[in-house]
């Protein structure tokens, strides 16, 4: 199966599993969207979870894994995917906390991070890039380095540019533009819905 066919397969998986919905949704950054993607449902379906992990690997394995000393999942959407990939690729895993814990060593990062370690960040979706940038800041504050981040879907709403400004190269398995075109060809959305989705894309 070619890479483009696998991108199309993702679109069909999201529809089949109910991870992709249409309507009016408020996103975490406060903006309204005509669609919503919830990849937190994927781990509940073992076969689909395996397929999605393989998609991540197709992005990570060719070049990125060679330069990464450790993997870390962006909380909370990227944690499950980073955990499985770290295990499969025999790479150390870091766990990033949303907030400093108020007891013990009061860490923001769980796991061993050595100064200068290159950490590959994984998330499920990026919109504005805010969550990935925040995770990178935590790692850098502890002496680690972050140059790359991998997501399954780039909504193309400024995330790539935000990451670039913070010295991070975004690697996405697929983009919302490609997915919207596929949804239109499948007859899942009409021309009006397609226009609304494309209208949100800024990169």
Secondary structure, 3 states (H helix, E strand, C coil): CCHHHHHHHHHHHHHHHCCEEEEEEECCCCCEEEEEECHHHHHHCHHHHHHHHHHHHHHHCCCHHHHCCEEEECCCCCHHHHHHHHHHCCCEEEEECCCCCCCCCCCCEECCCCCCCEEEEEEEEECCCHHHHHHHHHHHHCCCECCEEEEEEECCCCHHHHHHHCCCEEEEEEEHHHHHHHHHHHCCCCHHHHHHHHHCCCC
